[in-house]
């Protein structure tokens, strides 16, 4: 009950005790008599709800509680060489086969849990915590590349061609690609050399990110990166989110309407289709992660002028019909930096910092 109601009840009780009528006392405080009675009943109910169980509680020991000796016996059995790698669901039946019963399986689990021995008993090891890879920021083209390999179904059932694809994360441009029948570090090495030659990269500092596959970490590939002055970066094992740009690109490739509904008849057919896709993706596809300009336009530095023209167009449209606009026009500001595996503080700055789709 609130303090105001409590004070009203006390004032009316004091007035009635001095000889005043309850009706007149309620009228002075501008409340109804039925309201006063309801407040008084609430006050009595709250006083009756005081929990007095603790005052009469008696500590009782369960009749089925294990003794310290019995608990120690369970732990001794669980840590014996024959049982130290087994769970209670295996230990209890084995003890029964030997004519011994100590406790139920649930009791075994409870005793082990209280002793902090329930998980990773025996040779089981604690899962290895792999730190997140270093983040890299690209403020222009040819600074950070991401590459990976995906499968293209072949006409022979169970066989696949391998598409090697290299993407510049700043511009989203496909800067290098090849299709082969197998995965080899040598193929990847040749692709990276061709890509660096085509893009005119002759200075140290380019970062090349990939997952932990064999072609990515092969000796031939790593030696090529060292000669070219390229800094390798790798994802954590079994963590696809560490390489989001390549994963997003492969999804675009496999779900584009032009993707063939049947397997590729030959290696030449696969290469011909990928060639057409790369041309479309780089020069026609408006990418959502770079303000809907094409990767080729952004890679060549043409996006700033295109976005400035769009901004002027939207401002003119707003001035012509201001009643149709409830706020600012669409944001056509160029994205000046792109992060690969951004640090936690960068992730919180907004969707523009991490958007890759």
Secondary structure, DSSP 8 states (H G I E B T S, - for coil): --HHHHHHHHHHHHHHHTT--HHHHHHHTT--HHHHHHHHHHHHHHHHT---HHHH------TT---HHHHHHHHHHHTSTTTTTS-HHHHHHHHHHTT-----HHHHHHHHHHTT-SSS-TT------------EEESSTTSEEEEEEEEEEBSSTT-EEEEEEEEETTT--EEEEEEESS--HHHHHHHHHHHHHHTT--STT-EEEE-S-HHHH-HHHHHHHHHHT-EEEE--TT-GGGGHHHHHHHHHHHHSTTS-SS-BSSHHHHHHHHHHHHHHHHHT-EEGGGTTEEHHHHHTT-HHHHHHHHHHHHHHHHHHTGGG-SS----------EEES--HHHHTT-HHHH---
